[in-house]
Amino acid sequence: MKKFQYFLLLVFFIANSAYRLGTGFDAMFVRGSFLALFTCMILFNQKIKITPILKWGLLFWGYYFLSVLWAPNPSATLKYLNGFVQIYGVYFFISNLIEDKEDIKTVIKLLIVSSLYTMILLALRTPVALYGSERIGEVIGQNPNTFGMIMATSAVLTFYLVKTDNEQKKRLPKIVYYILILLFSIFSLLSGSKKALILLGGGLVGLEIFVNHSKKKLKGILTVIIVVPLALFFIFHNEKLYSVLGYRLEKTYLTITNQYTSTMKDGSLLEREYFQKTAMELFKKHPIIGYGGNNFSTYLRSINYSDPAYSHNNFTELLSTLGIIGFIIYYYFIGSVIWKLYKILKNKKEKEMPILLLILMLLFLALDYGLVSYIEVFNAIILAIAASYVYLNEKEVKVNEN
């Protein structure tokens, strides 16, 4: 039955990465995969664990929905009811399926397989002429940034298997993993996402340096010094990659360093700056409880802004809509997971898994500066894996103490 539940988890991962159009078959598949896995776990799991992430999820989302009482537009808050079900389902499924460290590796492998499926489906649906002429991802309903981050994370997870999982390497030739890493990396870059590039580069570099044994660390550092400049050279000198990513990196750099005139600056970056500045002004007006969940766009409409949207920054979005209370509830748990991973890394002989999870958690935290992540299913998956590892470690410590 456990293997069948893992199969259903794979289907759930595929639905949430490859079928995001929100209508027709995609909508039915996402909901159906959720209900199938939920029903199977309720019927056949003898004991349901109420893990820390489940308690925290109820606390955060409970406060989020409580904000309908003071939100100027309650329907905007309730808009994320379906998203909450999906995200809380992620916490429930992963924390109850993971019973030991091997289960975590299994979930990682399922995530890689689902990303491979997503990449193949997108490749089949995207006309060849579009590669390099526009950012990819929307053909399967994924925001290009989210798609790029999924591909980048999958490249990092596959690289982790290459460096650590000897049993897996016996089943497949090593070259297969490097081909997968290359494909995931290329598709993440073709998404044109600067966040994906940070995630890809930071994850691969971090693993190359810190997962190596001390004698190989110098080799890892030298590899990074050589590979990173070559990768950037390739992005800026390959026509297709430059057209979807390189020019965006160039405009961002020139805008930040004030080398563009006001008429030449990156319009997207300027609008994000406006969103974040406005969100902080709204926070100052409602610092304790916020303006109401998902109501930043409501505020923009109230001032007749031409393109009302969320603030494109998880920190400012939570501060402006849920206030200090919501911000602390959300980031206290994430901060505690990061801190506990660091303590595990310092105190245990096992290094590889906590290094991987710590790198991913820190990178995802940094990327919150340019992404409203609390509503993203993929971010919830990574958080649930990391929190489950911490929970297992704490259980082991208690057993050893007794």
C-alpha positions in Angstrom: 0.0 0.0 0.0 2.9 2.4 0.7 4.1 2.0 -2.9 0.7 2.7 -4.2 0.5 5.9 -2.1 3.9 6.9 -3.5 2.5 6.3 -7.0 -0.5 8.6 -6.2 2.0 11.2 -4.8 3.8 11.1 -8.1 0.6 11.7 -9.9 -0.2 14.6 -7.6 3.3 16.1 -8.2 2.7 15.7 -12.0 -0.7 17.3 -11.8 0.6 20.3 -9.9 3.6 20.9 -12.2 2.4 19.9 -15.7 -1.3 20.6 -15.7 -1.9 24.1 -14.4 -4.2 25.6 -17.0 -7.0 25.6 -14.4 -9.8 24.5 -16.8 -11.1 21.3 -18.4 -8.9 18.2 -18.0 -6.2 20.1 -16.1 -8.6 21.3 -13.4 -10.1 17.8 -13.1 -6.7 16.1 -13.0 -5.4 18.4 -10.2 -8.5 17.9 -8.1 -8.7 14.2 -8.8 -5.1 13.5 -8.0 -5.6 15.3 -4.7 -8.8 13.4 -3.7 -7.3 10.0 -4.7 -4.2 10.4 -2.6 -6.2 11.9 0.3 -8.7 9.1 0.3 -6.1 6.4 0.1 -4.1 7.9 3.0 -7.2 8.3 5.2 -8.5 4.8 4.5 -5.2 2.8 4.8 -2.9 4.8 7.1 -3.4 3.3 10.6 -2.1 6.4 12.3 -2.2 9.9 11.0 0.6 12.1 12.4 -0.1 15.6 13.5 3.4 17.0 12.7 4.7 20.5 13.5 4.2 21.7 9.9 0.5 20.7 10.1 0.0 22.7 13.3 1.8 25.7 11.9 -0.1 25.5 8.6 -3.4 25.6 10.5 -2.2 28.6 12.6 -0.9 30.6 9.6 -3.9 29.9 7.2 -6.3 30.2 10.1 -5.1 33.7 10.7 -5.1 34.4 7.0 -8.8 33.5 6.7 -9.6 35.3 9.9 -8.5 38.5 8.1 -11.8 38.4 6.1 -13.2 40.2 9.2 -11.3 43.3 8.4 -10.3 42.9 4.8 -12.0 45.6 2.5 -12.6 42.9 -0.1 -13.2 39.5 1.7 -13.7 37.7 -1.7 -10.1 38.4 -2.5 -9.0 36.7 0.7 -11.3 33.7 0.0 -9.9 33.5 -3.5 -7.0 31.4 -2.1 -9.3 28.8 -0.4 -8.5 26.2 -3.2 -4.8 27.1 -3.0 -4.9 26.6 0.8 -6.4 23.1 0.3 -3.6 22.1 -2.2 -0.8 23.5 0.0 -2.1 22.1 3.2 -2.5 18.8 1.4 1.2 18.9 0.5 2.0 19.3 4.2 -0.3 16.4 5.1 0.8 14.0 2.4 4.5 14.5 2.7 4.8 14.6 6.5 2.7 11.4 6.8 4.3 9.5 4.0 7.8 10.2 5.2 8.7 7.8 8.0 12.5 7.6 7.7 15.4 9.1 5.8 15.0 6.7 2.9 11.4 8.0 2.4 12.9 11.5 1.9 15.1 10.2 -0.9 12.1 8.5 -2.4 10.1 11.7 -2.4 13.0 13.6 -4.0 13.2 11.0 -6.7 9.4 11.3 -7.3 9.8 15.0 -7.6 12.6 14.6 -10.2 10.4 12.2 -12.2 7.5 14.6 -12.2 9.7 17.4 -13.4 11.0 15.2 -16.2 7.4 14.5 -17.2 6.6 18.2 -17.1 9.7 19.1 -19.2 8.8 16.5 -21.8 5.1 17.6 -22.0 6.2 21.3 -22.3 8.6 20.4 -25.1 5.9 18.5 -27.0 3.4 21.4 -26.7 5.8 24.2 -27.4 6.4 25.0 -31.1 10.1 25.0 -32.0 10.0 28.5 -33.3 9.0 29.8 -29.8 12.2 28.6 -28.1 14.4 31.6 -27.6 11.7 34.0 -28.9 9.7 34.1 -25.7 9.8 32.7 -22.1 8.4 29.2 -21.8 6.0 27.7 -19.3 2.7 29.2 -20.0 1.7 26.5 -22.5 1.1 24.2 -19.6 -0.3 26.9 -17.4 2.8 27.5 -15.4 4.2 31.0 -14.7 7.7 31.0 -16.4 9.3 31.9 -13.0 7.7 28.9 -11.3 8.5 26.6 -14.2 12.1 27.8 -14.2 12.4 27.2 -10.5 10.9 23.7 -10.8 13.5 22.8 -13.5 16.4 24.5 -11.5 15.5 22.6 -8.3 15.2 19.4 -10.2 18.7 19.9 -11.6 20.0 20.5 -8.1 18.2 17.4 -6.7 19.6 15.2 -9.5 23.1 16.6 -8.9 22.6 15.6 -5.2 21.8 12.0 -6.2 24.9 11.9 -8.4 27.1 12.9 -5.5 25.5 10.8 -2.8 23.2 8.0 -3.8 25.4 5.0 -4.7 22.6 2.6 -4.9 20.7 4.7 -7.4 23.9 5.1 -9.5 24.2 1.3 -9.7 20.8 1.2 -11.4 21.5 3.9 -14.0 24.7 4.9 -15.7 26.1 8.2 -14.3 25.9 9.8 -17.7 22.1 9.6 -17.5 22.1 11.8 -14.5 24.3 14.4 -16.1 22.1 14.4 -19.2 19.1 15.1 -16.9 21.0 17.9 -15.1 21.9 19.4 -18.4 18.3 19.2 -19.7 16.8 20.6 -16.5 19.3 23.4 -16.6 18.6 24.3 -20.2 14.9 24.4 -19.7 15.3 26.5 -16.5 17.3 29.0 -18.5 14.9 29.1 -21.4 12.2 30.1 -18.9 14.0 33.4 -18.7 13.7 33.4 -14.9 16.4 35.3 -13.0 15.1 33.5 -9.9 15.7 30.1 -11.6 19.2 31.1 -12.5 20.0 32.0 -8.9 18.5 28.8 -7.7 20.3 26.7 -10.3 23.7 28.4 -9.8 23.4 28.6 -6.0 22.3 25.0 -5.6 24.8 23.4 -7.9 27.7 25.6 -6.6 26.7 24.9 -3.0 26.6 21.1 -3.4 29.8 21.1 -5.4 31.6 22.9 -2.6 30.0 21.7 0.6 29.1 18.0 -0.2 32.6 17.2 -1.2 34.9 15.7 1.5 37.6 18.0 2.7 40.2 16.6 0.3 37.9 17.4 -2.6 36.8 20.8 -1.6 39.6 22.6 -3.5 38.6 20.6 -6.6 35.0 21.8 -6.1 36.0 25.4 -5.7 38.2 25.3 -8.8 35.3 23.7 -10.7 33.0 26.5 -9.7 35.6 29.1 -10.7 35.8 27.6 -14.2 32.2 26.6 -14.8 30.3 29.7 -13.6 32.0 32.2 -16.0 31.6 29.7 -18.8 27.9 29.4 -18.1 27.4 33.2 -18.0 29.4 33.5 -21.3 27.1 30.9 -22.9 24.0 32.8 -21.7 25.2 36.1 -23.1 26.6 34.7 -26.4 23.9 32.2 -27.2 21.2 34.0 -29.2 18.2 32.1 -27.8 19.3 32.3 -24.2 20.3 35.9 -24.5 16.9 36.8 -25.9 14.9 35.3 -23.0 17.3 35.6 -20.1 20.6 37.4 -20.9 19.1 40.7 -21.8 16.9 40.6 -18.7 20.1 40.1 -16.6 21.8 42.9 -18.4 18.9 45.4 -18.0 18.6 44.5 -14.3 22.3 45.1 -13.8 22.3 48.4 -15.7 19.2 49.6 -13.8 20.6 48.7 -10.4 23.9 50.5 -11.2 22.0 53.5 -12.7 23.7 53.1 -16.1 20.4 53.4 -17.9 18.5 56.6 -18.5 15.0 56.8 -17.0 13.5 55.9 -20.3 15.7 52.8 -20.8 15.4 51.2 -17.4 13.9 47.7 -16.9 10.1 48.5 -16.7 9.4 45.3 -14.9 12.0 46.0 -12.2 10.7 49.6 -11.8 7.1 48.3 -11.4 8.2 45.8 -8.8 10.0 48.6 -6.9 6.8 50.6 -7.0 4.7 47.6 -5.7 7.2 47.0 -2.8 7.3 50.7 -1.9 3.5 50.9 -1.9 3.2 47.7 0.1 5.4 49.2 2.8 3.4 52.4 2.9 0.3 50.2 3.3 2.0 48.3 6.1 2.7 51.5 8.0 -1.0 52.2 7.9 -2.0 48.8 9.2 1.2 47.4 11.0 -0.3 44.9 13.4 -3.0 43.0 11.6 -2.5 44.1 8.1 -4.9 45.2 5.3 -6.4 41.7 4.9 -5.2 38.6 3.2 -4.6 39.0 -0.6 -5.9 42.6 -0.5 -2.8 44.4 -1.7 -4.3 44.4 -5.2 -7.5 45.7 -3.7 -5.6 48.7 -2.4 -4.1 49.3 -5.8 -7.6 49.4 -7.3 -8.7 51.8 -4.6 -6.0 54.3 -5.8 -6.9 53.6 -9.5 -3.5 52.0 -10.3 -3.6 50.8 -13.9 -2.3 47.2 -13.3 -3.4 46.0 -9.8 -1.4 42.9 -8.7 0.3 41.4 -5.7 3.5 43.0 -4.5 5.9 40.5 -6.1 7.7 40.2 -2.8 6.7 37.7 -0.1 8.0 39.9 2.7 6.2 43.0 1.7 3.1 41.1 0.7 2.7 39.5 4.1 3.6 42.7 6.0 1.0 44.7 4.1 -1.8 42.2 4.0 -1.3 40.2 7.3 0.8 42.7 9.3 3.4 41.9 11.8 1.3 39.0 13.3 1.0 37.1 10.0 4.6 37.9 9.0 6.0 36.5 12.3 3.7 33.4 12.2 4.9 32.6 8.7 8.6 33.2 9.0 9.1 31.9 12.5 8.5 28.4 11.4 10.6 28.7 8.2 13.4 30.3 10.3 13.2 27.5 12.9 13.5 24.8 10.1 16.6 26.6 8.8 18.1 26.9 12.2 17.4 23.3 13.1 19.0 22.1 9.8 22.1 24.1 10.7 22.2 22.5 14.2 21.8 19.0 12.7 24.6 19.8 10.3 26.9 20.9 13.1 26.1 18.0 15.4 25.7 14.9 13.2 28.0 12.8 11.1 25.4 12.8 8.3 26.2 15.8 6.2 24.7 15.5 2.7 21.0 15.6 3.3 21.0 18.6 5.8 23.4 20.4 3.4 21.0 19.9 0.5 18.0 21.0 2.4 19.7 24.0 4.1 21.0 25.2 0.7 17.5 25.0 -0.8 15.8 26.6 2.2 18.2 29.5 2.2 17.9 30.0 -1.6 14.1 29.9 -1.5 14.1 32.3 1.4 16.3 34.7 -0.5 14.0 34.4 -3.6 11.1 35.5 -1.5 12.4 39.0 -2.2 11.1 38.7 -5.8 8.2 36.2 -5.4 5.0 35.8 -3.4 5.8 32.3 -2.3 3.2 31.5 0.4 0.7 30.5 -2.3 3.1 28.4 -4.4 2.6 24.6 -4.2 6.2 23.9 -5.3 7.6 26.0 -2.4 5.3 24.1 -0.1 6.7 20.8 -1.3 10.3 21.8 -0.5 9.3 23.2 2.9 7.5 20.0 3.7 10.5 17.8 2.8 12.8 20.0 4.9 10.4 20.1 7.9 9.9 16.3 7.7 13.6 15.7 7.9 13.9 18.0 11.0 10.9 16.2 12.6 12.5 12.7 12.0 15.8 14.0 13.5 14.0 15.3 16.6 12.3 12.0 17.0 15.6 10.1 16.8 17.1 12.4 19.4 14.3 11.7 21.8 14.6 8.0 21.3 18.3 8.1 22.0 17.8 10.2 25.1 15.3 7.7 26.5 
